[in-house]
Amino acid sequence: MSTSAFVVPVDPKTPSSPIPNVDLAKIWATVPQGDKVDVGKTRVFYDTPATKITAASSLGSNFANQKGDVKRESVRKSVGSAVKTLKALDGLKEVIVDASADPHASAVAANLALYNFSLKTTLPSPFNPNLKEPIPPKLEIKAIDSSEEWDQGVVYAYSQNLARTLMELPANMMTPTASFSQAFCERAKAEFAGVPNVEIYIRDEAWAASKGMNTFLSVTHGTNEPAKFLEIHYKGAPQKDAQPLAFVGKGITFDSGGISLKPGQGMKLMRGDMGGAATVVSATLAIAKLKLPINLVTVTPLTENLPGPSATKPGDIIYAMNGKSVEVDNTDAEGRLVLSDAIYYASTEYKPHTLIDVATLTGAMMIALGEIFTGVFTTSDELWERLHAAGEREFDRFWRMPLSEDFGPQIYSSNADLCNTGGRPAGSCTAALFLKAFAHGIEAEDGSNAETAMKWAHLDIAGTMEATRPTPYQEKGMTGRPVRSVYLVSSYSICDVFTDVLSLNSALIEYVRGLAN
C-alpha cells in the first residue's frame, strides 16, 4: 500500500481536484447519492493514481450556497472526517490536504483530527513522560499548496492539542510542581522556549502569602504538593508599556472536593480541572507564536484540592486579597477561591483593559448547556459581542448567561461578606457573581454609568471541557476548548489598544483589517 494519501473535500455539485492524474468527477460518480449529501461522508479510493490513495469527503449538497462561519465549519467537518478515516490505515506516513476551500479551517481540522491521546506502551506514545527523545508523528500532515492561512491554522490546532494534552495527562504527572517532567510549569517553560517577547515567572506559596492571597492558599492546605502561581508575560505591542489584555485560568490539577469529598465514580475526570489554566496558557502560546501586536499577562493559580489533615473545613472564614471575608460553605467550590485572588491580583497589578477568566467551574453549567456551548458571564456587551463572533467563526461557541445582583442573597447572607456557594439553584450564576466581586475596575468608582476601566468576562467550561461523543474532527476526550476562540477574541482587541497610538503604521492597520475580514 502507498505510504501517502490525498484528502479532497468535494462539492457534490461541482467535483474537481488539483491532484494530477485524478479525475475526481469520475470517481465521485461512483459514490452513492445519499453519501454525497452528508457533510463529512468519506470514501477512500486506492488507485488514483496507482501510487497514491485519495480520500474524497463530501462538503454537503448545499455547500455552494453557504457563506462565512457555516461554510468554514463544513470544510472542517469534511477535512477532519477524511483525516480520521485515513489515520486508521496501517503504513500510511503522509497525508496531503487539498486546502483550497479554506486553508485555515482545513489546517485546524486536519491537525485536530489527527490527535489521539494514549499512554499505552504497545506502540510508543509521544505523550510518555519518560521519553528521552520526542517520537516523530505517525502521520505528517501538509497542504498541497501551503499558505500563511494554513500555517496559522496549524498553530491554532497545535495550541488546542496542547491544552488537550495538559488536561488528559493524569494528575500524578501533571502536578503544579517540578517533580515530574510533565509538571504544568515545566511544560509551560518548555513550550515557550525560544518564543520571542515572552517572560515566565513561577511564584511559590511564600510569594502568594506575601500578597495576601489567602483564598488561593486555603485550597492548598490539604495537599503536600507545593502550589505554584504561574505568570506569562507577552509583550508584542509596538509600545511595550501599552495597557495589556489579561487571562486568568483555574489550575486545580486534581480536584477530590477536599473535605466535601466528591463521589468516587468518575472522579478521575477531575485531572482536567485545570482546563482553564490549560486553555489560557495554550491560547497565549498561539498569540506569542503568531506575534499578535498586543501585550498580554496570563496568570494561573495551580494546586491540588485534597482532604489532608490541614485541609480547609466547611464553615471556615478567610480574608481574601481584596480584604473581603469569605465563608467556605463547601470545599468542593474551590475554583472560585483560587480564581478570586488571581483575578484581583491581575486586575490591580497590571490594570488590563480586558480580563477574561476561564474555568471548569460548576457542574450546574454542564446541566445548563451540556457539551455544546461554553457559558459566558460578562458585564460588557461589547466583549460579549466579540466572544460570540469569535465562537461562531471557530464553531467553538458561547452562550451568554445572566449576571444579576438578584442572585446576590444566595451568597451574601452568611457570616461573611461572601459565601463560596449559594446552593443548587442557579449555581453557575452565583459562582460568576462571586467572582465579579474581585474583578477590580469593572464598575465606575463613583457609581455612575461612566465608562469602566476594565471589561471582564468569565467563561465556565465545565461542560465543554470533555467530549463524550466524537465530532467529525475530534475524538472523544478532553477538548481543549475554547483555545481557538480565546485567541481570536484577543486579536479583535487590537483595534482598541492601538486606535489612538500615533505611531501605528500602515502595516499594522492592514493586519487589523485582515482580521476583521
ROGUFI-914932 format. One record per residue (C-alpha): x, y, z; residue number from 1. Coordinates in steps of 0.25 Angstrom, whole numbers, plus 2048, in hexadecimal, padded with zeros to 3 digits. Each point is the difference from the previous one (the first is absolute). Layout:
<pts>
<<X, Y, Z>, NUM>
...
</pts>
This chain:
<pts>
<<800, 800, 800>, 1>
<<804, 80E, 7FD>, 2>
<<806, 808, 80C>, 3>
<<7FA, 80D, 7FB>, 4>
<<7F1, 804, 7FF>, 5>
<<7F9, 80C, 7FB>, 6>
<<7F4, 807, 807>, 7>
<<7F6, 806, 7F6>, 8>
<<7F4, 808, 806>, 9>
<<7F5, 7FE, 7F5>, 10>
<<7F5, 80A, 7FC>, 11>
<<7F6, 7F5, 7FB>, 12>
<<7FA, 80A, 7F5>, 13>
<<80E, 804, 7FA>, 14>
<<80A, 7F5, 804>, 15>
<<80E, 804, 7FC>, 16>
<<80E, 7FE, 805>, 17>
<<80E, 806, 7FE>, 18>
<<806, 7F2, 802>, 19>
<<808, 7FB, 7F3>, 20>
<<7FA, 7F4, 7F9>, 21>
<<7F4, 800, 808>, 22>
<<7F2, 801, 7F9>, 23>
<<7F8, 804, 80D>, 24>
<<7F3, 801, 7F8>, 25>
<<801, 7F2, 7FB>, 26>
<<804, 7F9, 80D>, 27>
<<7F5, 809, 808>, 28>
<<7F6, 7FB, 7F6>, 29>
<<802, 7F2, 807>, 30>
<<7FC, 805, 80E>, 31>
<<7F2, 7FD, 804>, 32>
<<7F7, 80C, 7FF>, 33>
<<7FC, 801, 80E>, 34>
<<80F, 800, 804>, 35>
<<802, 80C, 7F7>, 36>
<<7F6, 808, 808>, 37>
<<805, 7FE, 80E>, 38>
<<80B, 809, 805>, 39>
<<80D, 7F8, 803>, 40>
<<7FC, 7F3, 7FA>, 41>
<<80D, 7FB, 7FB>, 42>
<<803, 7F5, 7F5>, 43>
<<80F, 7FB, 7FE>, 44>
<<805, 7FD, 7F2>, 45>
<<80D, 7F8, 7FF>, 46>
<<803, 801, 7F1>, 47>
<<800, 810, 7FE>, 48>
<<80B, 800, 7FB>, 49>
<<806, 7F2, 802>, 50>
<<80A, 804, 80A>, 51>
<<7F7, 809, 808>, 52>
<<7F3, 7FF, 809>, 53>
<<7F6, 80A, 7FF>, 54>
<<7F5, 803, 80B>, 55>
<<7F5, 807, 7FA>, 56>
<<7F7, 807, 80A>, 57>
<<7F3, 807, 7FE>, 58>
<<7FE, 80F, 803>, 59>
<<7F1, 7FE, 7FF>, 60>
<<7F6, 802, 7F6>, 61>
<<7FD, 80F, 803>, 62>
<<80F, 804, 801>, 63>
<<800, 809, 7F4>, 64>
<<7F5, 808, 807>, 65>
<<806, 801, 80E>, 66>
<<808, 80C, 805>, 67>
<<809, 805, 80B>, 68>
<<800, 7F8, 80D>, 69>
<<7F7, 7F5, 7FB>, 70>
<<809, 7FD, 7F4>, 71>
<<80C, 800, 808>, 72>
<<7FA, 7F5, 809>, 73>
<<7FC, 7F8, 7F4>, 74>
<<80F, 800, 7FC>, 75>
<<804, 7FC, 80E>, 76>
<<7F7, 7F4, 800>, 77>
<<804, 7FB, 7F2>, 78>
<<80F, 801, 802>, 79>
<<7FF, 7FB, 80F>, 80>
<<7F8, 7F4, 7FC>, 81>
<<809, 7FC, 7F5>, 82>
<<80C, 801, 809>, 83>
<<7FA, 7F8, 80A>, 84>
<<7FD, 7F5, 7F6>, 85>
<<80E, 800, 7FA>, 86>
<<807, 800, 80E>, 87>
<<7FA, 7F2, 802>, 88>
<<808, 7FA, 7F4>, 89>
<<80D, 7F9, 804>, 90>
<<80C, 804, 7F9>, 91>
<<7FC, 80E, 7FC>, 92>
<<80A, 80B, 802>, 93>
<<7FC, 80C, 7F9>, 94>
<<7F2, 807, 7FE>, 95>
<<7FF, 80B, 7F6>, 96>
<<7F4, 809, 801>, 97>
<<7F9, 808, 7F5>, 98>
<<7FE, 80C, 809>, 99>
<<7FB, 809, 7F4>, 100>
<<7F2, 801, 806>, 101>
<<805, 807, 80D>, 102>
<<80F, 7FE, 804>, 103>
<<7FE, 805, 80E>, 104>
<<7F4, 7F7, 803>, 105>
<<807, 7F4, 7F9>, 106>
<<80D, 801, 808>, 107>
<<7F8, 801, 80D>, 108>
<<7F7, 7F4, 7FD>, 109>
<<80B, 7F7, 7FB>, 110>
<<809, 802, 80C>, 111>
<<7F5, 7FF, 80A>, 112>
<<7FB, 7F3, 7F9>, 113>
<<80E, 7FA, 800>, 114>
<<801, 802, 810>, 115>
<<7FE, 7F3, 808>, 116>
<<805, 800, 80F>, 117>
<<805, 7F3, 805>, 118>
<<80A, 7FB, 80A>, 119>
<<800, 7F1, 7FB>, 120>
<<80E, 7FA, 7FE>, 121>
<<7FC, 7F6, 7F5>, 122>
<<803, 80B, 7F7>, 123>
<<80A, 80B, 804>, 124>
<<7F7, 80C, 805>, 125>
<<805, 80E, 7FD>, 126>
<<7F9, 804, 80E>, 127>
<<809, 7F7, 808>, 128>
<<807, 809, 80A>, 129>
<<80C, 7F6, 801>, 130>
<<804, 803, 7F2>, 131>
<<80E, 805, 7FE>, 132>
<<7FE, 804, 7F2>, 133>
<<7F3, 804, 7F9>, 134>
<<7F9, 7F6, 7F8>, 135>
<<7FD, 805, 7F2>, 136>
<<7F1, 800, 7FC>, 137>
<<7FA, 7F4, 7FA>, 138>
<<7FB, 808, 7F4>, 139>
<<805, 80D, 7FB>, 140>
<<7F5, 80A, 7FB>, 141>
<<803, 80A, 7F5>, 142>
<<7F8, 808, 7F6>, 143>
<<801, 7FF, 7F1>, 144>
<<803, 80F, 800>, 145>
<<805, 805, 80D>, 146>
<<7FC, 80E, 804>, 147>
<<800, 80A, 80B>, 148>
<<7F2, 7FD, 804>, 149>
<<803, 7F1, 800>, 150>
<<80C, 802, 809>, 151>
<<7F8, 809, 80A>, 152>
<<7F6, 7F4, 800>, 153>
<<80B, 7F7, 804>, 154>
<<803, 809, 80C>, 155>
<<7F2, 801, 804>, 156>
<<7FF, 7F0, 800>, 157>
<<80D, 7FE, 807>, 158>
<<7FC, 809, 80B>, 159>
<<7F2, 7FA, 802>, 160>
<<807, 7F2, 800>, 161>
<<80A, 805, 80A>, 162>
<<7F4, 803, 809>, 163>
<<7FA, 7F3, 7FE>, 164>
<<80D, 7F9, 804>, 165>
<<802, 808, 80C>, 166>
<<7F2, 7FC, 804>, 167>
<<801, 7F2, 7FC>, 168>
<<80D, 7FD, 808>, 169>
<<7FD, 7F9, 80D>, 170>
<<801, 808, 80D>, 171>
<<80C, 7F9, 805>, 172>
<<808, 805, 7F4>, 173>
<<7F9, 80E, 7FE>, 174>
<<803, 806, 80D>, 175>
<<802, 80F, 803>, 176>
<<80F, 7FD, 804>, 177>
<<80C, 7FC, 7F9>, 178>
<<800, 7F2, 806>, 179>
<<7FD, 7F9, 7F2>, 180>
<<805, 804, 7F2>, 181>
<<7F1, 802, 7FD>, 182>
<<7FD, 80A, 80B>, 183>
<<7F8, 80B, 7FC>, 184>
<<80A, 80C, 802>, 185>
<<80B, 7F8, 7FA>, 186>
<<7F8, 7FC, 7F4>, 187>
<<7FC, 80F, 7FE>, 188>
<<80F, 804, 801>, 189>
<<804, 7F5, 7F5>, 190>
<<7F4, 805, 7F7>, 191>
<<804, 80E, 800>, 192>
<<80F, 7FE, 7FF>, 193>
<<806, 808, 7F5>, 194>
<<7F2, 808, 7FD>, 195>
<<804, 80F, 800>, 196>
<<7FA, 80B, 809>, 197>
<<7FC, 7F6, 80B>, 198>
<<804, 800, 80F>, 199>
<<7FC, 7F5, 809>, 200>
<<7FF, 801, 80F>, 201>
<<7FD, 7F4, 80A>, 202>
<<7FC, 805, 80D>, 203>
<<800, 7F8, 80D>, 204>
<<7F7, 7FF, 80C>, 205>
<<808, 80A, 808>, 206>
<<7FE, 80A, 7F5>, 207>
<<7F1, 7FE, 800>, 208>
<<800, 802, 80F>, 209>
<<808, 80D, 7FF>, 210>
<<7F5, 805, 7F6>, 211>
<<7F5, 7FC, 80A>, 212>
<<7FA, 7F5, 7F6>, 213>
<<7F9, 7F9, 80C>, 214>
<<7F5, 7FA, 7F8>, 215>
<<809, 7FA, 7F6>, 216>
<<809, 7FA, 80B>, 217>
<<7F4, 7FB, 808>, 218>
<<7FE, 7F6, 7F5>, 219>
<<80F, 7FB, 801>, 220>
<<7FF, 7FC, 80E>, 221>
<<7FB, 7F2, 7FE>, 222>
<<80B, 7FB, 7F6>, 223>
<<80F, 7FF, 802>, 224>
<<803, 804, 7F1>, 225>
<<805, 80E, 801>, 226>
<<7F7, 80A, 7F9>, 227>
<<805, 809, 7F5>, 228>
<<7FB, 80D, 7FA>, 229>
<<805, 800, 7F1>, 230>
<<801, 80E, 7F9>, 231>
<<802, 801, 7F1>, 232>
<<803, 80E, 7FA>, 233>
<<800, 802, 7F2>, 234>
<<804, 80E, 7FA>, 235>
<<7FC, 800, 7F1>, 236>
<<7FB, 80E, 800>, 237>
<<808, 80B, 7F9>, 238>
<<800, 807, 80D>, 239>
<<805, 7F7, 80B>, 240>
<<7F8, 808, 80B>, 241>
<<7F3, 800, 7F9>, 242>
<<7F4, 7FB, 808>, 243>
<<7FF, 7F1, 800>, 244>
<<7F6, 7F6, 7FE>, 245>
<<7FF, 7F6, 80B>, 246>
<<7FD, 7F1, 801>, 247>
<<7FD, 7F8, 80D>, 248>
<<7FF, 7F1, 800>, 249>
<<7FB, 7F7, 80B>, 250>
<<80B, 7F6, 803>, 251>
<<7FB, 7F5, 809>, 252>
<<809, 7F4, 7FB>, 253>
<<7F7, 7F7, 808>, 254>
<<7F3, 802, 807>, 255>
<<7FB, 7F6, 80A>, 256>
<<7F7, 80A, 806>, 257>
<<808, 802, 80D>, 258>
<<7F9, 7FD, 80D>, 259>
<<7F3, 801, 7F8>, 260>
<<804, 7F3, 7F8>, 261>
<<7FB, 7FD, 7F3>, 262>
<<7FA, 7F3, 7FC>, 263>
<<80A, 7F6, 7FC>, 264>
<<7F9, 7FD, 7F2>, 265>
<<806, 808, 7F5>, 266>
<<80A, 807, 809>, 267>
<<80B, 7FD, 7F7>, 268>
<<7FA, 80B, 7F7>, 269>
<<805, 80A, 80A>, 270>
<<80E, 7FF, 7FA>, 271>
<<7FA, 80A, 7F6>, 272>
<<7FC, 80A, 80B>, 273>
<<80C, 809, 7FC>, 274>
<<7F9, 801, 7F2>, 275>
<<7FF, 80F, 802>, 276>
<<80F, 801, 802>, 277>
<<803, 7F7, 7F4>, 278>
<<7F7, 809, 7F8>, 279>
<<806, 80D, 803>, 280>
<<80E, 7FB, 7FF>, 281>
<<7FE, 7FA, 7F3>, 282>
<<7F9, 80C, 7FA>, 283>
<<80B, 808, 805>, 284>
<<80A, 7F7, 7F9>, 285>
<<7F8, 802, 7F3>, 286>
<<800, 80F, 802>, 287>
<<80F, 801, 802>, 288>
<<803, 7F6, 7F4>, 289>
<<7F8, 808, 7F7>, 290>
<<805, 80D, 805>, 291>
<<7F3, 807, 803>, 292>
<<804, 80F, 802>, 293>
<<7FA, 801, 80E>, 294>
<<805, 7FF, 80F>, 295>
<<7FB, 7F4, 808>, 296>
<<801, 7FC, 80E>, 297>
<<7FC, 7F1, 803>, 298>
<<7FF, 7FB, 80E>, 299>
<<7FC, 7F2, 805>, 300>
<<7FF, 7FC, 80F>, 301>
<<804, 7F2, 801>, 302>
<<7FD, 7F6, 80B>, 303>
<<7F9, 7F3, 803>, 304>
<<7F3, 800, 809>, 305>
<<802, 7F4, 80A>, 306>
<<7FA, 7FC, 80D>, 307>
<<80D, 800, 808>, 308>
<<801, 802, 80F>, 309>
<<802, 80F, 7FF>, 310>
<<7F5, 802, 7F5>, 311>
<<7F7, 80C, 801>, 312>
<<7F3, 7FC, 806>, 313>
<<7F1, 803, 7FD>, 314>
<<7FD, 80D, 808>, 315>
<<80E, 805, 800>, 316>
<<801, 80F, 7FD>, 317>
<<80B, 806, 7F9>, 318>
<<804, 80E, 7FC>, 319>
<<803, 802, 7F1>, 320>
<<80B, 808, 7FA>, 321>
<<7F6, 80B, 7FE>, 322>
<<7FC, 800, 80E>, 323>
<<7F3, 7FA, 7FF>, 324>
<<7FC, 7F5, 80A>, 325>
<<7FC, 7F3, 7F9>, 326>
<<7F9, 7F4, 807>, 327>
<<803, 7F2, 7FA>, 328>
<<7F3, 7F9, 800>, 329>
<<805, 7F5, 7F7>, 330>
<<80E, 7FD, 7FE>, 331>
<<7FC, 7FA, 7F2>, 332>
<<7FE, 80E, 7FC>, 333>
<<80E, 803, 800>, 334>
<<802, 805, 7F2>, 335>
<<7FA, 80E, 803>, 336>
<<809, 800, 80C>, 337>
<<80D, 7FF, 7F8>, 338>
<<7FA, 809, 7F5>, 339>
<<7FC, 80B, 809>, 340>
<<80E, 804, 805>, 341>
<<806, 7FE, 7F2>, 342>
<<7F5, 809, 7F9>, 343>
<<802, 80B, 80A>, 344>
<<80F, 7FF, 7FF>, 345>
<<800, 800, 7F1>, 346>
<<7F6, 80C, 7FF>, 347>
<<807, 808, 80B>, 348>
<<80F, 7FD, 7FD>, 349>
<<7FF, 801, 7F1>, 350>
<<7F4, 809, 7FE>, 351>
<<7FB, 7F9, 7F3>, 352>
<<7F6, 806, 7F6>, 353>
<<7FA, 7F2, 7FF>, 354>
<<800, 7F4, 80A>, 355>
<<7FB, 7F2, 7FC>, 356>
<<800, 7F5, 80A>, 357>
<<7FE, 7F1, 7FC>, 358>
<<7FC, 7F5, 809>, 359>
<<7FA, 7F2, 801>, 360>
<<7F7, 807, 80B>, 361>
<<7F3, 7FA, 802>, 362>
<<7F8, 7F3, 7FE>, 363>
<<7F4, 809, 7FE>, 364>
<<806, 805, 7F3>, 365>
<<801, 7F1, 7FB>, 366>
<<7F1, 7FF, 803>, 367>
<<7FC, 80D, 7F9>, 368>
<<808, 7FF, 7F3>, 369>
<<806, 7F2, 7FF>, 370>
<<80C, 7FF, 7F7>, 371>
<<7FB, 809, 7F5>, 372>
<<802, 80E, 806>, 373>
<<80A, 807, 809>, 374>
<<7F8, 809, 80A>, 375>
<<804, 80F, 801>, 376>
<<7FD, 809, 80B>, 377>
<<805, 80F, 7FD>, 378>
<<7FD, 80E, 804>, 379>
<<803, 805, 7F2>, 380>
<<7F7, 7FF, 7F4>, 381>
<<80C, 803, 7F7>, 382>
<<808, 7F5, 805>, 383>
<<7F5, 7F6, 7FF>, 384>
<<7FE, 804, 7F1>, 385>
<<80E, 7FD, 7FD>, 386>
<<800, 7F3, 808>, 387>
<<7F4, 7FC, 7F8>, 388>
<<806, 804, 7F3>, 389>
<<80D, 7F8, 803>, 390>
<<7F8, 7F4, 804>, 391>
<<7F7, 800, 7F4>, 392>
<<80C, 801, 7F7>, 393>
<<808, 7F5, 806>, 394>
<<7F3, 7F8, 803>, 395>
<<805, 800, 80F>, 396>
<<7F3, 806, 804>, 397>
<<7FC, 808, 80C>, 398>
<<7F3, 803, 807>, 399>
<<7FD, 80D, 809>, 400>
<<7FB, 7FD, 80E>, 401>
<<7FA, 809, 80A>, 402>
<<809, 808, 809>, 403>
<<7F6, 807, 809>, 404>
<<801, 805, 80E>, 405>
<<7F2, 7FA, 802>, 406>
<<807, 7F3, 803>, 407>
<<808, 807, 80B>, 408>
<<7F9, 7FC, 80C>, 409>
<<804, 7F2, 7FE>, 410>
<<80F, 803, 802>, 411>
<<7FE, 80D, 809>, 412>
<<7F8, 7FA, 80B>, 413>
<<80B, 7F9, 808>, 414>
<<809, 804, 80C>, 415>
<<80A, 806, 7F6>, 416>
<<800, 80A, 7F4>, 417>
<<7FE, 7F4, 7F6>, 418>
<<7FD, 7F2, 801>, 419>
<<807, 7F6, 7F6>, 420>
<<7F3, 7F9, 7FD>, 421>
<<7F2, 805, 7FE>, 422>
<<7F9, 7F2, 800>, 423>
<<7FC, 7F8, 7F3>, 424>
<<7F6, 80B, 7FA>, 425>
<<808, 808, 7F5>, 426>
<<80D, 7FA, 805>, 427>
<<808, 805, 7F4>, 428>
<<7FA, 80E, 802>, 429>
<<803, 801, 80E>, 430>
<<80E, 7FC, 7FE>, 431>
<<802, 80A, 7F5>, 432>
<<7FA, 80B, 809>, 433>
<<80B, 7FC, 80B>, 434>
<<80B, 802, 7F6>, 435>
<<7FA, 80D, 7FC>, 436>
<<804, 806, 80E>, 437>
<<80E, 7FE, 7FD>, 438>
<<801, 806, 7F2>, 439>
<<805, 80E, 803>, 440>
<<7FD, 80B, 7F6>, 441>
<<7F3, 7FA, 7FA>, 442>
<<7F8, 80B, 807>, 443>
<<802, 80F, 800>, 444>
<<806, 804, 80D>, 445>
<<7F5, 80B, 802>, 446>
<<7F5, 7F6, 7FE>, 447>
<<7FB, 807, 7F3>, 448>
<<7FE, 7FB, 7F2>, 449>
<<80D, 805, 7FC>, 450>
<<809, 7F7, 7F7>, 451>
<<807, 7F6, 809>, 452>
<<80F, 7FD, 801>, 453>
<<800, 7F2, 7FC>, 454>
<<7F7, 7F6, 7F8>, 455>
<<7FE, 7F3, 807>, 456>
<<7FB, 7F2, 7FC>, 457>
<<7FF, 7F3, 807>, 458>
<<800, 7F3, 7F7>, 459>
<<7FB, 7F4, 807>, 460>
<<805, 7F4, 7F8>, 461>
<<7FB, 7F5, 809>, 462>
<<7F7, 7FA, 7F5>, 463>
<<809, 802, 7F4>, 464>
<<80D, 7FB, 807>, 465>
<<7FD, 7F2, 7FB>, 466>
<<7F9, 7FA, 7F4>, 467>
<<7F9, 7F3, 804>, 468>
<<7FD, 7FD, 7F1>, 469>
<<809, 803, 7F4>, 470>
<<7FE, 80B, 7F6>, 471>
<<805, 800, 7F2>, 472>
<<80D, 806, 803>, 473>
<<802, 7FC, 80F>, 474>
<<800, 7F3, 807>, 475>
<<7FA, 7FE, 80E>, 476>
<<807, 805, 80C>, 477>
<<805, 80D, 805>, 478>
<<7FD, 80B, 7F5>, 479>
<<80A, 80C, 803>, 480>
<<7F4, 809, 7FE>, 481>
<<800, 80C, 7FE>, 482>
<<80E, 803, 7FD>, 483>
<<7FD, 804, 7F1>, 484>
<<7F5, 809, 804>, 485>
<<808, 807, 80B>, 486>
<<80C, 802, 7F7>, 487>
<<7F6, 806, 7F5>, 488>
<<7F9, 80A, 80A>, 489>
<<80E, 804, 804>, 490>
<<803, 804, 7F2>, 491>
<<7F3, 808, 800>, 492>
<<806, 809, 80B>, 493>
<<80B, 805, 7F8>, 494>
<<7F7, 80C, 7FB>, 495>
<<7FD, 804, 80E>, 496>
<<80E, 800, 804>, 497>
<<807, 808, 7F5>, 498>
<<7F5, 809, 7FA>, 499>
<<806, 80C, 807>, 500>
<<80E, 7FD, 7FE>, 501>
<<807, 80A, 7F7>, 502>
<<80B, 7F6, 7FC>, 503>
<<7F6, 7F6, 7FB>, 504>
<<806, 7FD, 7F2>, 505>
<<7F8, 7FC, 7F3>, 506>
<<805, 7F1, 801>, 507>
<<7F9, 7FF, 80D>, 508>
<<7F4, 806, 7FB>, 509>
<<7FF, 7F6, 7F5>, 510>
<<802, 7F5, 80A>, 511>
<<7F4, 804, 808>, 512>
<<7F8, 802, 7F4>, 513>
<<803, 7F2, 7FB>, 514>
<<7FC, 7FA, 80E>, 515>
<<7F3, 808, 7FF>, 516>
<<7FD, 7FA, 7F2>, 517>
</pts>
